[in-house]
Amino acid sequence: MVRTLVVGLLLFGSLACEEERNRSTSRRTTTDGGPRSDGGPHSDLDAGATDAGDEVDGGTRPSVSEVDPACLDGLYTESLPMAGADIDSDVASYQPTAVRAFILTVLEKRYPIGKAVVEGGLANTRLGDCIDQFLQPSSSANEVARQLSTIVHECGHFFDLGQSGFDDATYVITPTLRFQCSGGSSRGTPARSLINDDELSSLRAPCGGRGSFDCDSYADIYLDGDPNDGRFDSGDQGFDMLLEETVQYVNSLASGYALSDRYVGSVSERDGILTFLWYVGRYLKMTREDHPAAYLKLSEDSCWRRAILTVWGRAWLYLEATEGDPALGIADRTLIALVRDARILDEIQRLRVLEGCEAP
């Protein structure tokens, strides 16, 4: 089992580097210039302003139709980042030699949950230093600020992996909410690349290495390989890592919301999480139809079911908050239609029913 973990960590390090290259090239420059009260998961960390959703005590809930206001996903509550917090003095006094302090200070002011995630990732040194590995040119403060979605995303991976074991996966949603679920690895759930063969794949086919915005470039990284060829590729990973990526793409979008005023042109923050919500729905459908034992594990185990519904709700909180922001999406209009497909929404509704929520 030790060898399995080591191989997994090495693969993750390689995948993360490739992922960052993809995230960087997907940025298109267009200008120069744990349940709480009311039954829903809740972050105690007061991050700031409320610009979308329904404001309730302690934060904001998603109010879009893709969540059920009476179920776990619609009851998810979090204070949105303080996107307008003043960081001008930090930008003006920036020194490349103090980049780590700058990152943590800006996140503390704009996205405190992101700061906690980065600090958690830095505490896990098994894969190295998550800032040093993923921070690209840092000669100016704005160059660094535009990379914070990547830093939070990648340090989030380091944080979760550092809390996980051989057969369990930990998902740190906020400093006060986490899930630790077992049995979701490739030993217990099918390869995520198998969704390439489903009926929905053709709606946005993998790019296959060609640079284009009308195909699925994420599939080339996350859904590659053949689970039967004797070689372990990224796409051979099971549901645990599919959900892990989904968790971190929510963090990417939350970071983008907090710092979109520092962006130039358009980036793919919304595209990433929408792609992974689509993948999660497709994976649930595939396992329900073709891998009933794996589906039983993911749907009947309250840890997995509640983790999925919580991440779904948090994702829609930030999708609602960033709706119409041209800086944070490239193909998001196309992708959101795929996630709204009745076949995807039906898979989430099945989990709600198992959670005990009445059909809306």
C-alpha positions, 0 to 999 in steps of 0.5 A, a space after each residue: 500500500 505504501 507503493 500505491 500511495 507513492 505512485 499516486 503522489 508522483 502522478 499527482 505532482 506530474 498531473 498538477 504541473 500539466 494542469 497548471 500549463 493548461 490553466 495558463 494557456 486557457 487564459 485569453 487576453 482580450 485587452 491590454 489594460 458538517 451541518 449547522 442551523 437550518 440543516 445546511 452546511 455552513 462556514 463560520 468564517 466571516 469572509 465579507 460582502 453579499 452580492 448574490 443569492 439569499 442573505 441569511 444569518 452568517 452568510 449567503 445561500 445560493 438561490 438559483 433553480 439548480 439547487 433545492 432550497 430545502 435540501 443540503 445543497 440549497 442550504 449551504 451557507 458561506 460569506 462571500 469574499 470581500 471583492 472590494 477590500 482595499 489592497 492598493 497599499 499592498 500592491 504599491 509596497 510589493 517586493 518579489 522577495 516577500 511574495 509569500 507574505 503578499 499572497 497571504 495578506 491579500 487573501 486574508 483581506 479578499 478571500 480568508 477561506 483561500 488563505 486558510 487553504 494555502 496555509 494548509 497546503 504549505 503545511 503538507 511538504 510531501 509534494 514540496 512547496 505549493 507556492 514555489 511549485 506553481 507561482 509563475 513570474 512574480 515581478 509585479 503585484 498584479 502578476 501575482 494577484 492574477 495567479 491566486 486562483 491557481 495558488 489556492 487551487 493547487 495548495 488546496 490539493 496539497 492540503 487535502 492530500 496531506 489530510 488523506 490516508 490510504 483508503 480515505 479522502 479528505 475534502 476541506 471545504 472551509 476551515 470549519 467544514 470538511 468531509 473524510 470519506 472512504 472507498 472512493 479510490 480507483 480500487 473501489 470506483 471505476 476510472 473517471 475516463 470511462 465517461 468519455 464513452 457515455 452518451 453525453 461526451 459528444 455534446 462537447 467532445 475532447 479536444 484531442 490535443 487541438 487548441 480550440 474553445 469549442 471542445 473539451 480541453 479538460 478531458 485531455 488532462 483529466 480523462 486521458 488513458 485507458 484503464 485496461 492498458 496496464 499504465 496508470 494515467 490521470 483518467 484512471 483515477 476514481 471518483 475520489 480525485 474527480 470530486 477533489 478536482 471539483 472542490 478545488 475548481 470551486 476554490 478557483 472560482 471563489 478566488 476569481 470572484 475575490 480578485 477579478 478587478 486585477 484580471 486582464 481579459 477573460 479567464 476560465 474560472 467558471 469554465 473549470 467548475 462547470 466542466 467538473 459539475 458536468 463530469 460529476 453528473 455524468 460519472 454518477 449516471 455511468 456508475 448507476 447504470 453500469 457499475 451498481 456496486 460503486 454507485 451504491 457506495 457513492 449514493 448510500 454512503 452518507 459521507 459521499 452523498 453529503 459531500 457531493 451535495 455540499 460541493 454542488 451547492 457551494 459551486 452554484 453559490 459562486 456561479 450565481 455570484 459571478 454570473 455576467 462577469 466577463 472576466 471569469 468565463 470563456 465558454 461558460 455559456 455553453 458549459 452551463 447549458 450542459 450542466 443544466 441538462 435534465 440527465 445531469 440534474 436528475 442525478 443530483 435529485 436522486 441523491 437529494 431523495 436518498 438524503 431524505 429531501 422531498 422532491 420540489 
